[in-house]
């Protein structure tokens, strides 16, 4: 069996085609920014459905089209197989070197796997390639309850590039990227996601007045289909809900726990309560949702504080 898999991988390499095996051991494939091994959950939530979706993506008539490559890579990433996804997007970048989508998606997964500099480079390349091109809706891999896609290519490039800068403490650049993301936001989900990170960044830059102005368009009645966690964080920044109300994780998934936990931790940090911020970031990084951006940002902040995440 091992020989057969090895031969398949060799053949695939010669053909420059992706390989996917249905069974893969749950082994550490990523290290945190502090050097700890990060293990995919076992089992992965909705694994059977995600496996089926990946097989369907691989079964298309022509897997060499740009769209097919993107969907294969996205489906691999949903299964926490980030190394496979990066390899797939790398192949796409070789075949379609001027397609910004390849660098947008690979850059995202470089960030997930803590390869921050490579992620930033890819997302900067995507931004350069899409300059002057019309925006396009990005289809959802996991549609919301209304079945309405809420993001676009331009939004996602600027949003993830903002995160790359933020993780490297390049806050002026991060603020610029998230300002771009807001300019191309077409719905309230995009507005709250970009505004949240922009508020955090402006507060770190000491631009409190501008940060407060960004909250003026945030209201409790916004049309939110996906980004409820970011919406609640923004309401907290406005003083409409308490930090404690965001920390009830009794019914939340790992991603929500990391997202809300980091938002509250950063709120404490920018208001001068470093001890409480550090404790909450340590709580976030002790969890399982390491694919969440809040988890990753907590790692980066703890590293700068001198606390191994």
DRENPA-69102 format. One record per residue (C-alpha): x, y, z; residue number from 1; chain; residue in three letters. Coordinates in steps of 0.25 Angstrom, whole numbers, plus 5000, padded with zeros to 4 digits. Example, Ala and Ser with C-alpha at 12.3 -4.5 7.8 and 13.67 -1.06 7.14 Angstrom:
<recs>
+------+------+------+-----+-------+-----+
:    X :    Y :    Z :   n : chain : res :
+------+------+------+-----+-------+-----+
: 5049 : 4982 : 5031 :   1 :     A : Ala :
: 5055 : 4996 : 5029 :   2 :     A : Ser :
+------+------+------+-----+-------+-----+
</recs>
This chain:
<recs>
+------+------+------+-----+-------+-----+
:    X :    Y :    Z :   n : chain : res :
+------+------+------+-----+-------+-----+
: 5000 : 5000 : 5000 :   1 :     A : Unk :
: 5011 : 5010 : 5004 :   2 :     A : Unk :
: 5018 : 5007 : 4990 :   3 :     A : Unk :
: 5005 : 5009 : 4983 :   4 :     A : Unk :
: 5004 : 5023 : 4990 :   5 :     A : Unk :
: 5018 : 5026 : 4987 :   6 :     A : Unk :
: 5017 : 5023 : 4972 :   7 :     A : Unk :
: 5004 : 5031 : 4971 :   8 :     A : Unk :
: 5011 : 5043 : 4977 :   9 :     A : Unk :
: 5023 : 5042 : 4968 :  10 :     A : Unk :
: 5014 : 5041 : 4956 :  11 :     A : Unk :
: 5006 : 5053 : 4961 :  12 :     A : Unk :
: 5019 : 5061 : 4962 :  13 :     A : Unk :
: 5023 : 5058 : 4948 :  14 :     A : Unk :
: 5009 : 5062 : 4943 :  15 :     A : Unk :
: 5009 : 5074 : 4952 :  16 :     A : Unk :
: 4995 : 5069 : 4958 :  17 :     A : Unk :
: 4990 : 5070 : 4972 :  18 :     A : Unk :
: 4989 : 5057 : 4980 :  19 :     A : Unk :
: 4979 : 5054 : 4991 :  20 :     A : Unk :
: 4978 : 5042 : 4999 :  21 :     A : Unk :
: 4964 : 5040 : 5006 :  22 :     A : Unk :
: 4971 : 5035 : 5019 :  23 :     A : Unk :
: 4981 : 5044 : 5026 :  24 :     A : Unk :
: 4986 : 5042 : 5040 :  25 :     A : Unk :
: 4983 : 5054 : 5050 :  26 :     A : Unk :
: 4998 : 5058 : 5052 :  27 :     A : Unk :
: 5004 : 5072 : 5055 :  28 :     A : Unk :
: 5006 : 5080 : 5043 :  29 :     A : Unk :
: 5007 : 5094 : 5048 :  30 :     A : Unk :
: 5015 : 5101 : 5059 :  31 :     A : Unk :
: 5010 : 5113 : 5067 :  32 :     A : Unk :
: 5018 : 5126 : 5067 :  33 :     A : Unk :
: 5024 : 5121 : 5080 :  34 :     A : Unk :
: 5028 : 5108 : 5074 :  35 :     A : Unk :
: 5017 : 5099 : 5080 :  36 :     A : Unk :
: 5011 : 5088 : 5071 :  37 :     A : Unk :
: 4997 : 5091 : 5066 :  38 :     A : Unk :
: 4989 : 5078 : 5063 :  39 :     A : Unk :
: 4976 : 5078 : 5055 :  40 :     A : Unk :
: 4964 : 5074 : 5062 :  41 :     A : Unk :
: 4960 : 5059 : 5062 :  42 :     A : Unk :
: 4950 : 5057 : 5057 :  43 :     A : Unk :
: 4949 : 5070 : 5049 :  44 :     A : Unk :
: 4935 : 5076 : 5050 :  45 :     A : Unk :
: 4926 : 5072 : 5038 :  46 :     A : Unk :
: 4937 : 5063 : 5033 :  47 :     A : Unk :
: 4929 : 5054 : 5025 :  48 :     A : Unk :
: 4922 : 5065 : 5017 :  49 :     A : Unk :
: 4935 : 5072 : 5015 :  50 :     A : Unk :
: 4942 : 5060 : 5010 :  51 :     A : Unk :
: 4930 : 5058 : 5000 :  52 :     A : Unk :
: 4931 : 5072 : 4996 :  53 :     A : Unk :
: 4946 : 5071 : 4993 :  54 :     A : Unk :
: 4944 : 5058 : 4985 :  55 :     A : Unk :
: 4933 : 5065 : 4976 :  56 :     A : Unk :
: 4943 : 5077 : 4974 :  57 :     A : Unk :
: 4954 : 5066 : 4969 :  58 :     A : Unk :
: 4944 : 5059 : 4960 :  59 :     A : Unk :
: 4942 : 5071 : 4951 :  60 :     A : Unk :
: 4944 : 5069 : 4936 :  61 :     A : Unk :
: 4956 : 5078 : 4935 :  62 :     A : Unk :
: 4964 : 5079 : 4948 :  63 :     A : Unk :
: 4974 : 5089 : 4942 :  64 :     A : Unk :
: 4965 : 5101 : 4940 :  65 :     A : Unk :
: 4967 : 5112 : 4950 :  66 :     A : Unk :
: 4954 : 5111 : 4956 :  67 :     A : Unk :
: 4955 : 5096 : 4959 :  68 :     A : Unk :
: 4969 : 5098 : 4965 :  69 :     A : Unk :
: 4964 : 5108 : 4974 :  70 :     A : Unk :
: 4952 : 5100 : 4979 :  71 :     A : Unk :
: 4961 : 5088 : 4981 :  72 :     A : Unk :
: 4970 : 5096 : 4990 :  73 :     A : Unk :
: 4959 : 5102 : 4997 :  74 :     A : Unk :
: 4953 : 5089 : 5000 :  75 :     A : Unk :
: 4966 : 5083 : 5005 :  76 :     A : Unk :
: 4968 : 5095 : 5014 :  77 :     A : Unk :
: 4954 : 5093 : 5020 :  78 :     A : Unk :
: 4959 : 5079 : 5024 :  79 :     A : Unk :
: 4971 : 5086 : 5031 :  80 :     A : Unk :
: 4980 : 5080 : 5021 :  81 :     A : Unk :
: 4987 : 5093 : 5019 :  82 :     A : Unk :
: 5000 : 5088 : 5013 :  83 :     A : Unk :
: 4992 : 5081 : 5002 :  84 :     A : Unk :
: 4984 : 5094 : 5000 :  85 :     A : Unk :
: 4997 : 5102 : 4999 :  86 :     A : Unk :
: 5003 : 5092 : 4989 :  87 :     A : Unk :
: 4990 : 5093 : 4981 :  88 :     A : Unk :
: 4990 : 5108 : 4980 :  89 :     A : Unk :
: 5005 : 5108 : 4977 :  90 :     A : Unk :
: 5002 : 5099 : 4965 :  91 :     A : Unk :
: 4991 : 5109 : 4961 :  92 :     A : Unk :
: 5001 : 5121 : 4962 :  93 :     A : Unk :
: 5010 : 5113 : 4953 :  94 :     A : Unk :
: 4999 : 5111 : 4943 :  95 :     A : Unk :
: 4992 : 5124 : 4944 :  96 :     A : Unk :
: 5003 : 5134 : 4949 :  97 :     A : Unk :
: 4995 : 5146 : 4947 :  98 :     A : Unk :
: 4982 : 5142 : 4954 :  99 :     A : Unk :
: 4981 : 5149 : 4967 : 100 :     A : Unk :
: 4972 : 5139 : 4973 : 101 :     A : Unk :
: 4983 : 5128 : 4974 : 102 :     A : Unk :
: 4992 : 5138 : 4983 : 103 :     A : Unk :
: 4980 : 5142 : 4991 : 104 :     A : Unk :
: 4976 : 5128 : 4995 : 105 :     A : Unk :
: 4991 : 5123 : 4997 : 106 :     A : Unk :
: 4994 : 5136 : 5005 : 107 :     A : Unk :
: 4982 : 5133 : 5014 : 108 :     A : Unk :
: 4987 : 5119 : 5017 : 109 :     A : Unk :
: 5001 : 5124 : 5019 : 110 :     A : Unk :
: 4996 : 5132 : 5030 : 111 :     A : Unk :
: 4988 : 5120 : 5036 : 112 :     A : Unk :
: 5001 : 5112 : 5036 : 113 :     A : Unk :
: 5009 : 5124 : 5042 : 114 :     A : Unk :
: 5017 : 5127 : 5030 : 115 :     A : Unk :
: 5014 : 5141 : 5032 : 116 :     A : Unk :
: 5024 : 5148 : 5023 : 117 :     A : Unk :
: 5021 : 5138 : 5011 : 118 :     A : Unk :
: 5006 : 5141 : 5013 : 119 :     A : Unk :
: 5009 : 5156 : 5013 : 120 :     A : Unk :
: 5017 : 5155 : 5000 : 121 :     A : Unk :
: 5006 : 5147 : 4993 : 122 :     A : Unk :
: 4995 : 5157 : 4997 : 123 :     A : Unk :
: 5003 : 5169 : 4993 : 124 :     A : Unk :
: 5005 : 5162 : 4979 : 125 :     A : Unk :
: 4990 : 5159 : 4979 : 126 :     A : Unk :
: 4987 : 5174 : 4982 : 127 :     A : Unk :
: 4996 : 5178 : 4971 : 128 :     A : Unk :
: 4990 : 5168 : 4961 : 129 :     A : Unk :
: 4976 : 5172 : 4963 : 130 :     A : Unk :
: 4979 : 5187 : 4962 : 131 :     A : Unk :
: 4970 : 5193 : 4951 : 132 :     A : Unk :
: 4962 : 5180 : 4950 : 133 :     A : Unk :
: 4947 : 5180 : 4953 : 134 :     A : Unk :
: 4943 : 5173 : 4966 : 135 :     A : Unk :
: 4936 : 5160 : 4967 : 136 :     A : Unk :
: 4928 : 5153 : 4977 : 137 :     A : Unk :
: 4935 : 5141 : 4984 : 138 :     A : Unk :
: 4926 : 5129 : 4985 : 139 :     A : Unk :
: 4924 : 5123 : 4998 : 140 :     A : Unk :
: 4930 : 5109 : 5002 : 141 :     A : Unk :
: 4920 : 5109 : 5014 : 142 :     A : Unk :
: 4908 : 5117 : 5010 : 143 :     A : Unk :
: 4901 : 5125 : 5021 : 144 :     A : Unk :
: 4887 : 5122 : 5024 : 145 :     A : Unk :
: 4882 : 5132 : 5014 : 146 :     A : Unk :
: 4891 : 5127 : 5003 : 147 :     A : Unk :
: 4896 : 5140 : 5000 : 148 :     A : Unk :
: 4911 : 5142 : 4998 : 149 :     A : Unk :
: 4916 : 5153 : 5006 : 150 :     A : Unk :
: 4931 : 5156 : 5001 : 151 :     A : Unk :
: 4938 : 5159 : 4988 : 152 :     A : Unk :
: 4952 : 5157 : 4983 : 153 :     A : Unk :
: 4956 : 5171 : 4986 : 154 :     A : Unk :
: 4951 : 5171 : 5000 : 155 :     A : Unk :
: 4958 : 5158 : 5003 : 156 :     A : Unk :
: 4971 : 5162 : 4998 : 157 :     A : Unk :
: 4971 : 5175 : 5006 : 158 :     A : Unk :
: 4965 : 5169 : 5018 : 159 :     A : Unk :
: 4976 : 5158 : 5019 : 160 :     A : Unk :
: 4987 : 5167 : 5015 : 161 :     A : Unk :
: 4983 : 5176 : 5027 : 162 :     A : Unk :
: 4984 : 5164 : 5036 : 163 :     A : Unk :
: 4998 : 5161 : 5031 : 164 :     A : Unk :
: 5002 : 5175 : 5034 : 165 :     A : Unk :
: 4996 : 5174 : 5048 : 166 :     A : Unk :
: 5002 : 5162 : 5052 : 167 :     A : Unk :
: 5016 : 5168 : 5048 : 168 :     A : Unk :
: 5012 : 5180 : 5056 : 169 :     A : Unk :
: 5012 : 5189 : 5044 : 170 :     A : Unk :
: 5000 : 5196 : 5048 : 171 :     A : Unk :
: 5000 : 5208 : 5039 : 172 :     A : Unk :
: 5000 : 5198 : 5027 : 173 :     A : Unk :
: 4990 : 5190 : 5034 : 174 :     A : Unk :
: 4981 : 5202 : 5035 : 175 :     A : Unk :
: 4982 : 5206 : 5021 : 176 :     A : Unk :
: 4979 : 5191 : 5016 : 177 :     A : Unk :
: 4966 : 5191 : 5025 : 178 :     A : Unk :
: 4962 : 5205 : 5020 : 179 :     A : Unk :
: 4963 : 5199 : 5006 : 180 :     A : Unk :
: 4955 : 5187 : 5010 : 181 :     A : Unk :
: 4944 : 5197 : 5016 : 182 :     A : Unk :
: 4944 : 5204 : 5003 : 183 :     A : Unk :
: 4940 : 5192 : 4995 : 184 :     A : Unk :
: 4930 : 5186 : 5005 : 185 :     A : Unk :
: 4917 : 5184 : 4999 : 186 :     A : Unk :
: 4909 : 5179 : 5012 : 187 :     A : Unk :
: 4909 : 5180 : 5027 : 188 :     A : Unk :
: 4917 : 5167 : 5029 : 189 :     A : Unk :
: 4928 : 5173 : 5021 : 190 :     A : Unk :
: 4927 : 5186 : 5029 : 191 :     A : Unk :
: 4927 : 5180 : 5043 : 192 :     A : Unk :
: 4939 : 5171 : 5040 : 193 :     A : Unk :
: 4948 : 5182 : 5034 : 194 :     A : Unk :
: 4943 : 5192 : 5044 : 195 :     A : Unk :
: 4947 : 5183 : 5056 : 196 :     A : Unk :
: 4961 : 5181 : 5052 : 197 :     A : Unk :
: 4963 : 5195 : 5047 : 198 :     A : Unk :
: 4958 : 5200 : 5061 : 199 :     A : Unk :
: 4968 : 5191 : 5068 : 200 :     A : Unk :
: 4979 : 5196 : 5059 : 201 :     A : Unk :
: 4975 : 5211 : 5061 : 202 :     A : Unk :
: 4975 : 5209 : 5076 : 203 :     A : Unk :
: 4989 : 5203 : 5076 : 204 :     A : Unk :
: 4993 : 5215 : 5067 : 205 :     A : Unk :
: 4988 : 5225 : 5078 : 206 :     A : Unk :
: 4978 : 5230 : 5068 : 207 :     A : Unk :
: 4966 : 5229 : 5077 : 208 :     A : Unk :
: 4958 : 5240 : 5071 : 209 :     A : Unk :
: 4958 : 5233 : 5058 : 210 :     A : Unk :
: 4955 : 5220 : 5064 : 211 :     A : Unk :
: 4943 : 5226 : 5071 : 212 :     A : Unk :
: 4938 : 5232 : 5057 : 213 :     A : Unk :
: 4939 : 5218 : 5051 : 214 :     A : Unk :
: 4929 : 5213 : 5061 : 215 :     A : Unk :
: 4918 : 5223 : 5057 : 216 :     A : Unk :
: 4912 : 5215 : 5046 : 217 :     A : Unk :
: 4911 : 5202 : 5055 : 218 :     A : Unk :
: 4897 : 5200 : 5061 : 219 :     A : Unk :
: 4890 : 5188 : 5067 : 220 :     A : Unk :
: 4881 : 5186 : 5056 : 221 :     A : Unk :
: 4891 : 5184 : 5045 : 222 :     A : Unk :
: 4888 : 5173 : 5034 : 223 :     A : Unk :
: 4898 : 5162 : 5039 : 224 :     A : Unk :
: 4898 : 5148 : 5033 : 225 :     A : Unk :
: 4912 : 5143 : 5036 : 226 :     A : Unk :
: 4920 : 5152 : 5045 : 227 :     A : Unk :
: 4912 : 5153 : 5058 : 228 :     A : Unk :
: 4925 : 5152 : 5066 : 229 :     A : Unk :
: 4931 : 5164 : 5060 : 230 :     A : Unk :
: 4918 : 5172 : 5061 : 231 :     A : Unk :
: 4917 : 5169 : 5076 : 232 :     A : Unk :
: 4931 : 5173 : 5078 : 233 :     A : Unk :
: 4928 : 5186 : 5072 : 234 :     A : Unk :
: 4916 : 5188 : 5081 : 235 :     A : Unk :
: 4925 : 5186 : 5092 : 236 :     A : Unk :
: 4935 : 5196 : 5087 : 237 :     A : Unk :
: 4923 : 5206 : 5087 : 238 :     A : Unk :
: 4919 : 5202 : 5101 : 239 :     A : Unk :
: 4906 : 5196 : 5097 : 240 :     A : Unk :
: 4910 : 5182 : 5103 : 241 :     A : Unk :
: 4919 : 5178 : 5113 : 242 :     A : Unk :
: 4933 : 5170 : 5111 : 243 :     A : Unk :
: 4928 : 5159 : 5121 : 244 :     A : Unk :
: 4916 : 5157 : 5112 : 245 :     A : Unk :
: 4925 : 5153 : 5100 : 246 :     A : Unk :
: 4932 : 5142 : 5108 : 247 :     A : Unk :
: 4921 : 5133 : 5111 : 248 :     A : Unk :
: 4926 : 5121 : 5103 : 249 :     A : Unk :
: 4917 : 5111 : 5107 : 250 :     A : Unk :
: 4910 : 5109 : 5094 : 251 :     A : Unk :
: 4921 : 5115 : 5085 : 252 :     A : Unk :
: 4930 : 5107 : 5075 : 253 :     A : Unk :
: 4945 : 5108 : 5076 : 254 :     A : Unk :
: 4946 : 5119 : 5065 : 255 :     A : Unk :
: 4936 : 5128 : 5072 : 256 :     A : Unk :
: 4943 : 5126 : 5086 : 257 :     A : Unk :
: 4956 : 5130 : 5080 : 258 :     A : Unk :
: 4950 : 5142 : 5072 : 259 :     A : Unk :
: 4942 : 5148 : 5084 : 260 :     A : Unk :
: 4953 : 5145 : 5094 : 261 :     A : Unk :
: 4964 : 5152 : 5086 : 262 :     A : Unk :
: 4954 : 5164 : 5084 : 263 :     A : Unk :
: 4952 : 5166 : 5098 : 264 :     A : Unk :
: 4967 : 5164 : 5102 : 265 :     A : Unk :
: 4971 : 5174 : 5092 : 266 :     A : Unk :
: 4960 : 5183 : 5098 : 267 :     A : Unk :
: 4966 : 5182 : 5111 : 268 :     A : Unk :
: 4980 : 5184 : 5105 : 269 :     A : Unk :
: 4977 : 5197 : 5098 : 270 :     A : Unk :
: 4970 : 5202 : 5111 : 271 :     A : Unk :
: 4983 : 5200 : 5119 : 272 :     A : Unk :
: 4979 : 5187 : 5126 : 273 :     A : Unk :
: 4991 : 5178 : 5121 : 274 :     A : Unk :
: 4990 : 5168 : 5132 : 275 :     A : Unk :
: 4976 : 5164 : 5129 : 276 :     A : Unk :
: 4979 : 5165 : 5114 : 277 :     A : Unk :
: 4990 : 5155 : 5115 : 278 :     A : Unk :
: 4982 : 5145 : 5123 : 279 :     A : Unk :
: 4971 : 5145 : 5113 : 280 :     A : Unk :
: 4981 : 5144 : 5102 : 281 :     A : Unk :
: 4987 : 5132 : 5109 : 282 :     A : Unk :
: 4973 : 5126 : 5111 : 283 :     A : Unk :
: 4971 : 5128 : 5096 : 284 :     A : Unk :
: 4984 : 5121 : 5092 : 285 :     A : Unk :
: 4981 : 5109 : 5101 : 286 :     A : Unk :
: 4968 : 5106 : 5093 : 287 :     A : Unk :
: 4967 : 5098 : 5080 : 288 :     A : Unk :
: 4963 : 5108 : 5070 : 289 :     A : Unk :
: 4976 : 5111 : 5065 : 290 :     A : Unk :
: 4971 : 5113 : 5051 : 291 :     A : Unk :
: 4964 : 5126 : 5056 : 292 :     A : Unk :
: 4970 : 5139 : 5053 : 293 :     A : Unk :
: 4968 : 5143 : 5068 : 294 :     A : Unk :
: 4976 : 5131 : 5072 : 295 :     A : Unk :
: 4987 : 5135 : 5063 : 296 :     A : Unk :
: 4987 : 5150 : 5067 : 297 :     A : Unk :
: 4988 : 5146 : 5082 : 298 :     A : Unk :
: 5000 : 5138 : 5078 : 299 :     A : Unk :
: 5007 : 5149 : 5072 : 300 :     A : Unk :
: 5003 : 5159 : 5083 : 301 :     A : Unk :
: 5008 : 5149 : 5094 : 302 :     A : Unk :
: 5021 : 5147 : 5087 : 303 :     A : Unk :
: 5023 : 5162 : 5087 : 304 :     A : Unk :
: 5020 : 5162 : 5102 : 305 :     A : Unk :
: 5030 : 5152 : 5104 : 306 :     A : Unk :
: 5020 : 5141 : 5108 : 307 :     A : Unk :
: 5022 : 5128 : 5100 : 308 :     A : Unk :
: 5008 : 5126 : 5093 : 309 :     A : Unk :
+------+------+------+-----+-------+-----+
</recs>
